[in-house]
Amino acid sequence: MRFYPLTENHLISIDPVELVELEKRTIRKEKLDDFSEELLRSSIYKWSIAIDKTMGKEMVLGLKLADKFKEPHEIYFNKEGLINEFVRLKTPEDITSFAQKYGLLGIKAPDIEQITSTYPVVQYLMRPSYIFTGYDFSVFEPIDLWIWHIKEVRQIFKLYNVVKKKSSDEQVNELIEIKIHKGRLEDHLYEDGDILNSFFVHWTSGEQILKLPQLLEEQSLLEIGRYTLIKMLESRLFGGVHEGGIYTIGIHSGNKAFKVRERKYAVSLLAAIYYDLWKKIVDDINIYFCGNIKCGLPFVKSGRQKYCSDACKQEAYRIRHKEKERKDK
Ligand SMILES: [Zn+2]
């Protein structure tokens, strides 16, 4: 497992990563090298099942650790700004260059027992928020997994932006909604189970986020949104951030003083990204939306920045320019 420093910058080594196009045939035939071969093969296999079952699509692109002839590189890892870089990744090429700089996200390949299980309870848990979120060393990650997390982070930014203010329930409802699930999960298994209605928070765009505790059922959607934001971030940080420390011996008023300084580490890149997001929210930052009408992505502003990236700045300029030309005609 790789440790990403969160409280101070230091040099870390990043394994080279490359984008691979996968077809069912090439997965089996591809020439892979020694120790990682089996690991890579089984990881690609498990992910292809998981992507099919959770998203109903074929896995086409993925990032894998490059072969042993490519040397790792070292970077001064600084979590500051990581979330901004992550949130604006759009194409597989953007994602690849980010991964080549920082490494793979560090998501555990799904358990084969879980993704092939026919038990109703296990099938019920067959959704990205369960399968895509375990931190671990990884050798392969589907591009769909990356895109899912990038979208999640964008949604979290938007949710934070809405619940930070005294938004109306209608405004919150543009992002999240409550759905009633009849019966309990176990009813599939035990026919004598009590039939209860449970309330679940969903993204308005579809996916389920969490089960609402009964205490909150009567609350406004704004309060529910605030609760959802915190719980989501807690669950993303869980198991991803570790405490550590170093000590120094200094001279204080003539005595040798033992002093401990706290350090924090993320066990994977994605945990470091979510930690950066968490810190930004704890620091009460404001979210801005990219001024390029074709983009509109949420981002954390630095200085007088109006656009999420230079590319968007240029695109917005071109759009304005065209608009002007059209009017002048
Ligand atoms: Zn933009």
py3Dmol code that shows the C-alpha trace and the ligand (Angstrom):
import py3Dmol

protein = """\
ATOM      1  CA  MET A   1       0.000   0.000   0.000  1.00  0.00           C
ATOM      2  CA  ARG A   2       1.210   3.467  -0.905  1.00  0.00           C
ATOM      3  CA  PHE A   3       1.023   6.361   1.543  1.00  0.00           C
ATOM      4  CA  TYR A   4       0.086   9.804   0.336  1.00  0.00           C
ATOM      5  CA  PRO A   5       1.137  12.502   2.817  1.00  0.00           C
ATOM      6  CA  LEU A   6      -1.691  14.857   3.824  1.00  0.00           C
ATOM      7  CA  THR A   7      -0.194  17.157   6.440  1.00  0.00           C
ATOM      8  CA  GLU A   8       3.188  17.912   4.885  1.00  0.00           C
ATOM      9  CA  ASN A   9       4.680  17.548   1.428  1.00  0.00           C
ATOM     10  CA  HIS A  10       7.282  14.989   0.723  1.00  0.00           C
ATOM     11  CA  LEU A  11       8.652  12.969  -2.121  1.00  0.00           C
ATOM     12  CA  ILE A  12       6.716   9.870  -3.104  1.00  0.00           C
ATOM     13  CA  SER A  13       7.338   7.462  -5.907  1.00  0.00           C
ATOM     14  CA  ILE A  14       4.612   6.929  -8.522  1.00  0.00           C
ATOM     15  CA  ASP A  15       4.413   3.801 -10.646  1.00  0.00           C
ATOM     16  CA  PRO A  16       3.988   4.392 -14.377  1.00  0.00           C
ATOM     17  CA  VAL A  17       0.444   3.950 -15.653  1.00  0.00           C
ATOM     18  CA  GLU A  18      -0.913   3.401 -19.142  1.00  0.00           C
ATOM     19  CA  LEU A  19      -4.273   3.459 -20.858  1.00  0.00           C
ATOM     20  CA  VAL A  20      -5.377   0.167 -22.374  1.00  0.00           C
ATOM     21  CA  GLU A  21      -8.205  -0.632 -24.708  1.00  0.00           C
ATOM     22  CA  LEU A  22      -9.877  -3.886 -23.802  1.00  0.00           C
ATOM     23  CA  GLU A  23     -11.622  -6.337 -25.943  1.00  0.00           C
ATOM     24  CA  LYS A  24     -12.623  -9.647 -24.528  1.00  0.00           C
ATOM     25  CA  ARG A  25     -10.167 -11.419 -26.774  1.00  0.00           C
ATOM     26  CA  THR A  26      -7.164  -9.215 -26.076  1.00  0.00           C
ATOM     27  CA  ILE A  27      -7.531  -9.514 -22.309  1.00  0.00           C
ATOM     28  CA  ARG A  28      -6.670 -13.171 -22.553  1.00  0.00           C
ATOM     29  CA  LYS A  29      -4.027 -12.838 -25.209  1.00  0.00           C
ATOM     30  CA  GLU A  30      -2.169  -9.795 -24.048  1.00  0.00           C
ATOM     31  CA  LYS A  31       1.445 -10.427 -23.140  1.00  0.00           C
ATOM     32  CA  LEU A  32       1.815  -9.533 -19.514  1.00  0.00           C
ATOM     33  CA  ASP A  33       4.922  -9.658 -17.428  1.00  0.00           C
ATOM     34  CA  ASP A  34       5.837 -12.052 -14.609  1.00  0.00           C
ATOM     35  CA  PHE A  35       4.508 -11.471 -11.075  1.00  0.00           C
ATOM     36  CA  SER A  36       1.779  -9.012 -11.922  1.00  0.00           C
ATOM     37  CA  GLU A  37       0.398 -11.098 -14.744  1.00  0.00           C
ATOM     38  CA  GLU A  38      -2.040 -13.166 -12.709  1.00  0.00           C
ATOM     39  CA  LEU A  39      -3.058 -10.221 -10.562  1.00  0.00           C
ATOM     40  CA  LEU A  40      -3.681  -8.035 -13.576  1.00  0.00           C
ATOM     41  CA  ARG A  41      -5.599 -10.694 -15.427  1.00  0.00           C
ATOM     42  CA  SER A  42      -7.901 -11.464 -12.512  1.00  0.00           C
ATOM     43  CA  SER A  43      -8.388  -7.778 -11.745  1.00  0.00           C
ATOM     44  CA  ILE A  44      -9.435  -7.028 -15.338  1.00  0.00           C
ATOM     45  CA  TYR A  45     -11.758 -10.032 -15.269  1.00  0.00           C
ATOM     46  CA  LYS A  46     -13.465  -8.984 -12.003  1.00  0.00           C
ATOM     47  CA  TRP A  47     -13.866  -5.399 -13.094  1.00  0.00           C
ATOM     48  CA  SER A  48     -15.401  -6.404 -16.414  1.00  0.00           C
ATOM     49  CA  ILE A  49     -18.102  -8.340 -14.531  1.00  0.00           C
ATOM     50  CA  ALA A  50     -18.621  -5.534 -12.015  1.00  0.00           C
ATOM     51  CA  ILE A  51     -18.980  -2.844 -14.701  1.00  0.00           C
ATOM     52  CA  ASP A  52     -21.423  -5.020 -16.581  1.00  0.00           C
ATOM     53  CA  LYS A  53     -23.532  -5.742 -13.473  1.00  0.00           C
ATOM     54  CA  THR A  54     -23.529  -2.287 -11.886  1.00  0.00           C
ATOM     55  CA  MET A  55     -23.639  -0.095 -14.981  1.00  0.00           C
ATOM     56  CA  GLY A  56     -24.983  -2.477 -17.597  1.00  0.00           C
ATOM     57  CA  LYS A  57     -22.203  -1.775 -20.045  1.00  0.00           C
ATOM     58  CA  GLU A  58     -19.105  -3.320 -21.454  1.00  0.00           C
ATOM     59  CA  MET A  59     -15.771  -2.228 -20.017  1.00  0.00           C
ATOM     60  CA  VAL A  60     -13.795  -0.790 -22.891  1.00  0.00           C
ATOM     61  CA  LEU A  61     -11.016   1.344 -21.416  1.00  0.00           C
ATOM     62  CA  GLY A  62      -8.889   0.978 -18.333  1.00  0.00           C
ATOM     63  CA  LEU A  63      -5.681   2.137 -16.735  1.00  0.00           C
ATOM     64  CA  LYS A  64      -3.080  -0.399 -15.752  1.00  0.00           C
ATOM     65  CA  LEU A  65       0.326  -0.298 -14.180  1.00  0.00           C
ATOM     66  CA  ALA A  66       2.854  -0.161 -16.996  1.00  0.00           C
ATOM     67  CA  ASP A  67       5.302  -2.997 -17.519  1.00  0.00           C
ATOM     68  CA  LYS A  68       8.439  -3.376 -15.448  1.00  0.00           C
ATOM     69  CA  PHE A  69      10.712  -1.666 -17.969  1.00  0.00           C
ATOM     70  CA  LYS A  70       9.244   1.711 -17.210  1.00  0.00           C
ATOM     71  CA  GLU A  71      10.732   3.434 -14.180  1.00  0.00           C
ATOM     72  CA  PRO A  72       8.626   4.989 -11.439  1.00  0.00           C
ATOM     73  CA  HIS A  73       8.951   8.749 -11.053  1.00  0.00           C
ATOM     74  CA  GLU A  74       9.029  10.844  -7.926  1.00  0.00           C
ATOM     75  CA  ILE A  75       6.867  13.844  -7.121  1.00  0.00           C
ATOM     76  CA  TYR A  76       6.537  16.201  -4.199  1.00  0.00           C
ATOM     77  CA  PHE A  77       3.061  15.220  -3.246  1.00  0.00           C
ATOM     78  CA  ASN A  78       0.860  18.076  -2.168  1.00  0.00           C
ATOM     79  CA  LYS A  79      -2.827  17.455  -1.648  1.00  0.00           C
ATOM     80  CA  GLU A  80      -3.561  21.176  -2.033  1.00  0.00           C
ATOM     81  CA  GLY A  81      -5.491  21.712  -5.245  1.00  0.00           C
ATOM     82  CA  LEU A  82      -5.853  18.003  -5.929  1.00  0.00           C
ATOM     83  CA  ILE A  83      -9.643  18.164  -5.835  1.00  0.00           C
ATOM     84  CA  ASN A  84      -9.714  20.980  -8.402  1.00  0.00           C
ATOM     85  CA  GLU A  85      -7.545  19.028 -10.790  1.00  0.00           C
ATOM     86  CA  PHE A  86      -9.658  15.910 -10.300  1.00  0.00           C
ATOM     87  CA  VAL A  87     -13.068  17.516 -10.698  1.00  0.00           C
ATOM     88  CA  ARG A  88     -12.286  18.927 -14.142  1.00  0.00           C
ATOM     89  CA  LEU A  89     -11.088  15.689 -15.754  1.00  0.00           C
ATOM     90  CA  LYS A  90     -13.298  15.098 -18.776  1.00  0.00           C
ATOM     91  CA  THR A  91     -11.823  12.738 -21.332  1.00  0.00           C
ATOM     92  CA  PRO A  92      -9.996   9.385 -20.962  1.00  0.00           C
ATOM     93  CA  GLU A  93      -6.878  11.319 -22.085  1.00  0.00           C
ATOM     94  CA  ASP A  94      -7.307  13.855 -19.235  1.00  0.00           C
ATOM     95  CA  ILE A  95      -7.736  10.977 -16.810  1.00  0.00           C
ATOM     96  CA  THR A  96      -4.666   9.200 -18.150  1.00  0.00           C
ATOM     97  CA  SER A  97      -2.390  12.202 -17.775  1.00  0.00           C
ATOM     98  CA  PHE A  98      -3.682  12.781 -14.226  1.00  0.00           C
ATOM     99  CA  ALA A  99      -2.991   9.118 -13.407  1.00  0.00           C
ATOM    100  CA  GLN A 100       0.443   9.332 -14.974  1.00  0.00           C
ATOM    101  CA  LYS A 101       1.239  12.217 -12.665  1.00  0.00           C
ATOM    102  CA  TYR A 102      -0.321  10.899  -9.418  1.00  0.00           C
ATOM    103  CA  GLY A 103      -0.867   7.173  -9.946  1.00  0.00           C
ATOM    104  CA  LEU A 104      -3.965   4.967  -9.842  1.00  0.00           C
ATOM    105  CA  LEU A 105      -6.839   5.846  -7.493  1.00  0.00           C
ATOM    106  CA  GLY A 106      -6.161   2.822  -5.289  1.00  0.00           C
ATOM    107  CA  ILE A 107      -9.504   1.021  -5.413  1.00  0.00           C
ATOM    108  CA  LYS A 108      -9.793  -2.637  -4.516  1.00  0.00           C
ATOM    109  CA  ALA A 109     -10.854  -4.945  -7.316  1.00  0.00           C
ATOM    110  CA  PRO A 110     -14.325  -6.357  -6.497  1.00  0.00           C
ATOM    111  CA  ASP A 111     -14.615  -9.732  -4.763  1.00  0.00           C
ATOM    112  CA  ILE A 112     -15.489 -12.454  -7.214  1.00  0.00           C
ATOM    113  CA  GLU A 113     -17.879 -14.071  -4.678  1.00  0.00           C
ATOM    114  CA  GLN A 114     -19.736 -10.809  -4.364  1.00  0.00           C
ATOM    115  CA  ILE A 115     -20.122  -9.968  -8.035  1.00  0.00           C
ATOM    116  CA  THR A 116     -21.187 -13.460  -9.044  1.00  0.00           C
ATOM    117  CA  SER A 117     -23.471 -14.102  -6.067  1.00  0.00           C
ATOM    118  CA  THR A 118     -27.143 -14.864  -6.644  1.00  0.00           C
ATOM    119  CA  TYR A 119     -28.278 -14.019  -3.098  1.00  0.00           C
ATOM    120  CA  PRO A 120     -30.840 -11.186  -3.155  1.00  0.00           C
ATOM    121  CA  VAL A 121     -29.069  -9.260  -0.383  1.00  0.00           C
ATOM    122  CA  VAL A 122     -25.764  -9.361  -2.213  1.00  0.00           C
ATOM    123  CA  GLN A 123     -27.425  -8.408  -5.477  1.00  0.00           C
ATOM    124  CA  TYR A 124     -29.089  -5.526  -3.681  1.00  0.00           C
ATOM    125  CA  LEU A 125     -25.631  -4.289  -2.731  1.00  0.00           C
ATOM    126  CA  MET A 126     -24.498  -4.570  -6.327  1.00  0.00           C
ATOM    127  CA  ARG A 127     -24.213  -0.853  -6.895  1.00  0.00           C
ATOM    128  CA  PRO A 128     -21.251   1.429  -7.560  1.00  0.00           C
ATOM    129  CA  SER A 129     -21.355   3.059  -4.106  1.00  0.00           C
ATOM    130  CA  TYR A 130     -20.574  -0.354  -2.549  1.00  0.00           C
ATOM    131  CA  ILE A 131     -18.370  -1.907  -5.195  1.00  0.00           C
ATOM    132  CA  PHE A 132     -16.344   1.133  -6.269  1.00  0.00           C
ATOM    133  CA  THR A 133     -15.251   2.450  -2.903  1.00  0.00           C
ATOM    134  CA  GLY A 134     -12.912   0.032  -1.111  1.00  0.00           C
ATOM    135  CA  TYR A 135      -9.387   1.396  -0.763  1.00  0.00           C
ATOM    136  CA  ASP A 136      -6.509  -0.892  -1.608  1.00  0.00           C
ATOM    137  CA  PHE A 137      -3.470  -1.296  -3.808  1.00  0.00           C
ATOM    138  CA  SER A 138      -4.582  -1.768  -7.393  1.00  0.00           C
ATOM    139  CA  VAL A 139      -2.987  -2.765 -10.690  1.00  0.00           C
ATOM    140  CA  PHE A 140      -5.928  -1.991 -12.941  1.00  0.00           C
ATOM    141  CA  GLU A 141      -8.860   0.446 -12.860  1.00  0.00           C
ATOM    142  CA  PRO A 142     -11.635   0.870 -15.448  1.00  0.00           C
ATOM    143  CA  ILE A 143     -12.099   4.372 -16.864  1.00  0.00           C
ATOM    144  CA  ASP A 144     -15.787   4.000 -15.905  1.00  0.00           C
ATOM    145  CA  LEU A 145     -14.738   3.743 -12.266  1.00  0.00           C
ATOM    146  CA  TRP A 146     -12.784   7.004 -12.578  1.00  0.00           C
ATOM    147  CA  ILE A 147     -15.671   8.742 -14.336  1.00  0.00           C
ATOM    148  CA  TRP A 148     -18.081   7.573 -11.634  1.00  0.00           C
ATOM    149  CA  HIS A 149     -15.911   9.130  -8.899  1.00  0.00           C
ATOM    150  CA  ILE A 150     -15.343  12.345 -10.868  1.00  0.00           C
ATOM    151  CA  LYS A 151     -19.117  12.703 -11.233  1.00  0.00           C
ATOM    152  CA  GLU A 152     -19.643  11.926  -7.537  1.00  0.00           C
ATOM    153  CA  VAL A 153     -17.197  14.644  -6.558  1.00  0.00           C
ATOM    154  CA  ARG A 154     -18.948  17.146  -8.843  1.00  0.00           C
ATOM    155  CA  GLN A 155     -22.295  16.218  -7.284  1.00  0.00           C
ATOM    156  CA  ILE A 156     -20.854  16.588  -3.780  1.00  0.00           C
ATOM    157  CA  PHE A 157     -19.528  20.045  -4.718  1.00  0.00           C
ATOM    158  CA  LYS A 158     -22.987  21.034  -5.953  1.00  0.00           C
ATOM    159  CA  LEU A 159     -24.708  19.592  -2.892  1.00  0.00           C
ATOM    160  CA  TYR A 160     -22.328  21.453  -0.594  1.00  0.00           C
ATOM    161  CA  ASN A 161     -22.935  24.652  -2.542  1.00  0.00           C
ATOM    162  CA  VAL A 162     -26.696  24.286  -2.113  1.00  0.00           C
ATOM    163  CA  VAL A 163     -26.858  23.219   1.548  1.00  0.00           C
ATOM    164  CA  LYS A 164     -24.264  25.807   2.628  1.00  0.00           C
ATOM    165  CA  LYS A 165     -26.877  28.475   1.913  1.00  0.00           C
ATOM    166  CA  LYS A 166     -30.437  28.653   3.161  1.00  0.00           C
ATOM    167  CA  SER A 167     -31.684  27.067  -0.038  1.00  0.00           C
ATOM    168  CA  SER A 168     -35.319  26.190  -0.534  1.00  0.00           C
ATOM    169  CA  ASP A 169     -36.365  22.548  -0.651  1.00  0.00           C
ATOM    170  CA  GLU A 170     -37.001  23.008  -4.382  1.00  0.00           C
ATOM    171  CA  GLN A 171     -33.364  23.980  -4.917  1.00  0.00           C
ATOM    172  CA  VAL A 172     -32.120  21.017  -2.878  1.00  0.00           C
ATOM    173  CA  ASN A 173     -34.529  18.818  -4.795  1.00  0.00           C
ATOM    174  CA  GLU A 174     -32.673  19.577  -8.019  1.00  0.00           C
ATOM    175  CA  LEU A 175     -29.872  17.434  -6.586  1.00  0.00           C
ATOM    176  CA  ILE A 176     -31.366  14.962  -4.140  1.00  0.00           C
ATOM    177  CA  GLU A 177     -34.749  13.395  -3.528  1.00  0.00           C
ATOM    178  CA  ILE A 178     -36.352  10.996  -1.080  1.00  0.00           C
ATOM    179  CA  LYS A 179     -37.671   7.660  -2.249  1.00  0.00           C
ATOM    180  CA  ILE A 180     -39.744   5.269  -0.204  1.00  0.00           C
ATOM    181  CA  HIS A 181     -38.733   1.642  -0.371  1.00  0.00           C
ATOM    182  CA  LYS A 182     -41.510  -0.687   0.644  1.00  0.00           C
ATOM    183  CA  GLY A 183     -40.553  -3.582   2.821  1.00  0.00           C
ATOM    184  CA  ARG A 184     -37.218  -4.449   4.261  1.00  0.00           C
ATOM    185  CA  LEU A 185     -34.179  -5.740   2.558  1.00  0.00           C
ATOM    186  CA  GLU A 186     -34.572  -9.067   4.351  1.00  0.00           C
ATOM    187  CA  ASP A 187     -38.133  -9.520   3.115  1.00  0.00           C
ATOM    188  CA  HIS A 188     -36.662 -11.138   0.082  1.00  0.00           C
ATOM    189  CA  LEU A 189     -35.351 -13.832   2.373  1.00  0.00           C
ATOM    190  CA  TYR A 190     -37.804 -14.037   5.264  1.00  0.00           C
ATOM    191  CA  GLU A 191     -41.456 -13.943   4.389  1.00  0.00           C
ATOM    192  CA  ASP A 192     -42.575 -13.261   7.945  1.00  0.00           C
ATOM    193  CA  GLY A 193     -40.555 -10.054   8.195  1.00  0.00           C
ATOM    194  CA  ASP A 194     -42.478  -6.889   9.101  1.00  0.00           C
ATOM    195  CA  ILE A 195     -43.283  -4.775   6.113  1.00  0.00           C
ATOM    196  CA  LEU A 196     -41.892  -1.365   6.836  1.00  0.00           C
ATOM    197  CA  ASN A 197     -41.462   1.687   4.693  1.00  0.00           C
ATOM    198  CA  SER A 198     -37.931   2.994   4.652  1.00  0.00           C
ATOM    199  CA  PHE A 199     -36.794   6.342   3.325  1.00  0.00           C
ATOM    200  CA  PHE A 200     -33.764   6.561   1.099  1.00  0.00           C
ATOM    201  CA  VAL A 201     -31.912   9.584  -0.195  1.00  0.00           C
ATOM    202  CA  HIS A 202     -31.179   9.402  -3.923  1.00  0.00           C
ATOM    203  CA  TRP A 203     -29.431  11.680  -6.342  1.00  0.00           C
ATOM    204  CA  THR A 204     -32.228  13.191  -8.412  1.00  0.00           C
ATOM    205  CA  SER A 205     -30.314  11.815 -11.378  1.00  0.00           C
ATOM    206  CA  GLY A 206     -30.915   8.299 -10.064  1.00  0.00           C
ATOM    207  CA  GLU A 207     -28.469   6.505  -7.813  1.00  0.00           C
ATOM    208  CA  GLN A 208     -29.245   5.733  -4.182  1.00  0.00           C
ATOM    209  CA  ILE A 209     -27.001   7.481  -1.652  1.00  0.00           C
ATOM    210  CA  LEU A 210     -28.073   6.343   1.824  1.00  0.00           C
ATOM    211  CA  LYS A 211     -30.886   5.208   4.083  1.00  0.00           C
ATOM    212  CA  LEU A 212     -32.383   8.044   6.044  1.00  0.00           C
ATOM    213  CA  PRO A 213     -32.525   7.540   9.839  1.00  0.00           C
ATOM    214  CA  GLN A 214     -36.087   7.700  11.159  1.00  0.00           C
ATOM    215  CA  LEU A 215     -35.278  10.773  13.236  1.00  0.00           C
ATOM    216  CA  LEU A 216     -34.656  12.785  10.092  1.00  0.00           C
ATOM    217  CA  GLU A 217     -37.699  11.676   8.121  1.00  0.00           C
ATOM    218  CA  GLU A 218     -39.712  14.731   9.172  1.00  0.00           C
ATOM    219  CA  GLN A 219     -36.936  17.211   8.517  1.00  0.00           C
ATOM    220  CA  SER A 220     -36.762  19.646   5.600  1.00  0.00           C
ATOM    221  CA  LEU A 221     -34.932  18.562   2.482  1.00  0.00           C
ATOM    222  CA  LEU A 222     -32.274  21.175   3.282  1.00  0.00           C
ATOM    223  CA  GLU A 223     -31.490  19.488   6.624  1.00  0.00           C
ATOM    224  CA  ILE A 224     -31.520  16.095   4.945  1.00  0.00           C
ATOM    225  CA  GLY A 225     -29.100  17.433   2.324  1.00  0.00           C
ATOM    226  CA  ARG A 226     -26.733  18.654   5.041  1.00  0.00           C
ATOM    227  CA  TYR A 227     -26.844  15.275   6.771  1.00  0.00           C
ATOM    228  CA  THR A 228     -26.299  13.470   3.450  1.00  0.00           C
ATOM    229  CA  LEU A 229     -23.265  15.589   2.579  1.00  0.00           C
ATOM    230  CA  ILE A 230     -21.496  14.823   5.868  1.00  0.00           C
ATOM    231  CA  LYS A 231     -22.366  11.109   5.844  1.00  0.00           C
ATOM    232  CA  MET A 232     -21.151  10.699   2.274  1.00  0.00           C
ATOM    233  CA  LEU A 233     -17.824  12.313   3.022  1.00  0.00           C
ATOM    234  CA  GLU A 234     -17.427  10.323   6.240  1.00  0.00           C
ATOM    235  CA  SER A 235     -17.956   7.114   4.346  1.00  0.00           C
ATOM    236  CA  ARG A 236     -15.429   8.115   1.659  1.00  0.00           C
ATOM    237  CA  LEU A 237     -12.790   8.929   4.276  1.00  0.00           C
ATOM    238  CA  PHE A 238     -13.469   5.784   6.300  1.00  0.00           C
ATOM    239  CA  GLY A 239     -10.519   3.425   6.078  1.00  0.00           C
ATOM    240  CA  GLY A 240      -8.707   5.874   3.802  1.00  0.00           C
ATOM    241  CA  VAL A 241      -6.941   8.228   6.185  1.00  0.00           C
ATOM    242  CA  HIS A 242      -4.433   7.154   8.815  1.00  0.00           C
ATOM    243  CA  GLU A 243      -2.777   8.989  11.665  1.00  0.00           C
ATOM    244  CA  GLY A 244       0.925   8.945  12.249  1.00  0.00           C
ATOM    245  CA  GLY A 245       3.594  11.122  13.778  1.00  0.00           C
ATOM    246  CA  ILE A 246       7.239  12.021  14.084  1.00  0.00           C
ATOM    247  CA  TYR A 247       9.089  13.309  17.091  1.00  0.00           C
ATOM    248  CA  THR A 248      11.814  15.803  17.644  1.00  0.00           C
ATOM    249  CA  ILE A 249      14.071  16.461  20.609  1.00  0.00           C
ATOM    250  CA  GLY A 250      14.522  20.146  21.146  1.00  0.00           C
ATOM    251  CA  ILE A 251      16.041  22.288  23.861  1.00  0.00           C
ATOM    252  CA  HIS A 252      13.421  24.178  25.780  1.00  0.00           C
ATOM    253  CA  SER A 253      14.436  26.277  28.777  1.00  0.00           C
ATOM    254  CA  GLY A 254      17.518  24.171  29.327  1.00  0.00           C
ATOM    255  CA  ASN A 255      15.791  20.760  29.241  1.00  0.00           C
ATOM    256  CA  LYS A 256      15.753  18.336  26.409  1.00  0.00           C
ATOM    257  CA  ALA A 257      12.143  18.297  25.271  1.00  0.00           C
ATOM    258  CA  PHE A 258      10.449  15.477  23.488  1.00  0.00           C
ATOM    259  CA  LYS A 259       7.862  16.721  21.043  1.00  0.00           C
ATOM    260  CA  VAL A 260       5.486  14.811  18.799  1.00  0.00           C
ATOM    261  CA  ARG A 261       4.141  16.236  15.598  1.00  0.00           C
ATOM    262  CA  GLU A 262       1.050  14.699  14.095  1.00  0.00           C
ATOM    263  CA  ARG A 263       1.022  13.485  10.539  1.00  0.00           C
ATOM    264  CA  LYS A 264      -1.789  12.150   8.425  1.00  0.00           C
ATOM    265  CA  TYR A 265      -1.578   9.858   5.437  1.00  0.00           C
ATOM    266  CA  ALA A 266      -4.032   8.654   2.849  1.00  0.00           C
ATOM    267  CA  VAL A 267      -3.750   4.994   1.950  1.00  0.00           C
ATOM    268  CA  SER A 268      -4.718   5.689  -1.634  1.00  0.00           C
ATOM    269  CA  LEU A 269      -4.872   8.587  -4.060  1.00  0.00           C
ATOM    270  CA  LEU A 270      -8.661   8.702  -4.007  1.00  0.00           C
ATOM    271  CA  ALA A 271      -8.689   8.990  -0.206  1.00  0.00           C
ATOM    272  CA  ALA A 272      -6.268  11.930  -0.537  1.00  0.00           C
ATOM    273  CA  ILE A 273      -8.616  13.539  -3.064  1.00  0.00           C
ATOM    274  CA  TYR A 274     -11.615  13.115  -0.754  1.00  0.00           C
ATOM    275  CA  TYR A 275      -9.552  14.397   2.169  1.00  0.00           C
ATOM    276  CA  ASP A 276      -8.717  17.545   0.196  1.00  0.00           C
ATOM    277  CA  LEU A 277     -12.429  17.963  -0.540  1.00  0.00           C
ATOM    278  CA  TRP A 278     -13.281  17.403   3.134  1.00  0.00           C
ATOM    279  CA  LYS A 279     -10.730  20.023   4.271  1.00  0.00           C
ATOM    280  CA  LYS A 280     -12.077  22.544   1.774  1.00  0.00           C
ATOM    281  CA  ILE A 281     -15.567  22.047   3.169  1.00  0.00           C
ATOM    282  CA  VAL A 282     -14.366  22.258   6.785  1.00  0.00           C
ATOM    283  CA  ASP A 283     -12.584  25.502   5.788  1.00  0.00           C
ATOM    284  CA  ASP A 284     -15.937  26.823   4.576  1.00  0.00           C
ATOM    285  CA  ILE A 285     -14.761  27.622   1.044  1.00  0.00           C
ATOM    286  CA  ASN A 286     -17.077  28.856  -1.680  1.00  0.00           C
ATOM    287  CA  ILE A 287     -17.800  26.871  -4.813  1.00  0.00           C
ATOM    288  CA  TYR A 288     -17.800  28.585  -8.181  1.00  0.00           C
ATOM    289  CA  PHE A 289     -19.075  27.381 -11.521  1.00  0.00           C
ATOM    290  CA  CYS A 290     -17.018  27.593 -14.680  1.00  0.00           C
ATOM    291  CA  GLY A 291     -17.889  30.658 -16.776  1.00  0.00           C
ATOM    292  CA  ASN A 292     -17.666  28.685 -20.006  1.00  0.00           C
ATOM    293  CA  ILE A 293     -21.310  28.006 -20.917  1.00  0.00           C
ATOM    294  CA  LYS A 294     -20.335  24.720 -22.514  1.00  0.00           C
ATOM    295  CA  CYS A 295     -18.731  23.523 -19.258  1.00  0.00           C
ATOM    296  CA  GLY A 296     -20.277  24.912 -16.059  1.00  0.00           C
ATOM    297  CA  LEU A 297     -18.227  22.622 -13.789  1.00  0.00           C
ATOM    298  CA  PRO A 298     -17.973  23.411 -10.081  1.00  0.00           C
ATOM    299  CA  PHE A 299     -14.528  24.388  -8.834  1.00  0.00           C
ATOM    300  CA  VAL A 300     -12.692  26.042  -5.955  1.00  0.00           C
ATOM    301  CA  LYS A 301     -11.579  29.488  -6.977  1.00  0.00           C
ATOM    302  CA  SER A 302      -8.048  30.734  -6.633  1.00  0.00           C
ATOM    303  CA  GLY A 303      -7.600  34.484  -7.109  1.00  0.00           C
ATOM    304  CA  ARG A 304      -9.854  35.992  -9.751  1.00  0.00           C
ATOM    305  CA  GLN A 305     -10.223  32.799 -11.733  1.00  0.00           C
ATOM    306  CA  LYS A 306     -13.496  32.622 -13.699  1.00  0.00           C
ATOM    307  CA  TYR A 307     -12.994  29.338 -15.513  1.00  0.00           C
ATOM    308  CA  CYS A 308     -12.189  25.835 -14.318  1.00  0.00           C
ATOM    309  CA  SER A 309      -9.197  25.548 -16.668  1.00  0.00           C
ATOM    310  CA  ASP A 310      -7.190  27.384 -19.320  1.00  0.00           C
ATOM    311  CA  ALA A 311      -8.898  25.288 -21.975  1.00  0.00           C
ATOM    312  CA  CYS A 312     -12.279  26.635 -20.809  1.00  0.00           C
ATOM    313  CA  LYS A 313     -10.950  30.186 -20.694  1.00  0.00           C
ATOM    314  CA  GLN A 314      -9.909  29.857 -24.337  1.00  0.00           C
ATOM    315  CA  GLU A 315     -13.162  28.191 -25.357  1.00  0.00           C
ATOM    316  CA  ALA A 316     -15.193  30.944 -23.667  1.00  0.00           C
ATOM    317  CA  TYR A 317     -13.081  33.514 -25.516  1.00  0.00           C
ATOM    318  CA  ARG A 318     -13.727  31.779 -28.845  1.00  0.00           C
ATOM    319  CA  ILE A 319     -17.476  31.626 -28.128  1.00  0.00           C
ATOM    320  CA  ARG A 320     -17.565  35.346 -27.269  1.00  0.00           C
ATOM    321  CA  HIS A 321     -15.553  36.138 -30.359  1.00  0.00           C
ATOM    322  CA  LYS A 322     -17.893  34.166 -32.628  1.00  0.00           C
ATOM    323  CA  GLU A 323     -20.887  35.783 -30.998  1.00  0.00           C
ATOM    324  CA  LYS A 324     -19.421  39.193 -31.672  1.00  0.00           C
ATOM    325  CA  GLU A 325     -18.680  38.323 -35.305  1.00  0.00           C
ATOM    326  CA  ARG A 326     -22.239  37.138 -35.738  1.00  0.00           C
ATOM    327  CA  LYS A 327     -23.634  40.381 -34.329  1.00  0.00           C
ATOM    328  CA  ASP A 328     -21.315  42.530 -36.438  1.00  0.00           C
ATOM    329  CA  LYS A 329     -22.559  40.959 -39.633  1.00  0.00           C
TER     330      LYS A 329
END
"""
ligand_1 = """\
1
ZN
Zn -14.743 24.627 -17.466
"""
view = py3Dmol.view(width=600, height=400)
view.addModel(protein, "pdb")
view.setStyle({"model": 0}, {"cartoon": {"style": "trace"}})
view.addModel(ligand_1, "xyz")
view.setStyle({"model": 1}, {"stick": {}})
view.zoomTo()
view.show()
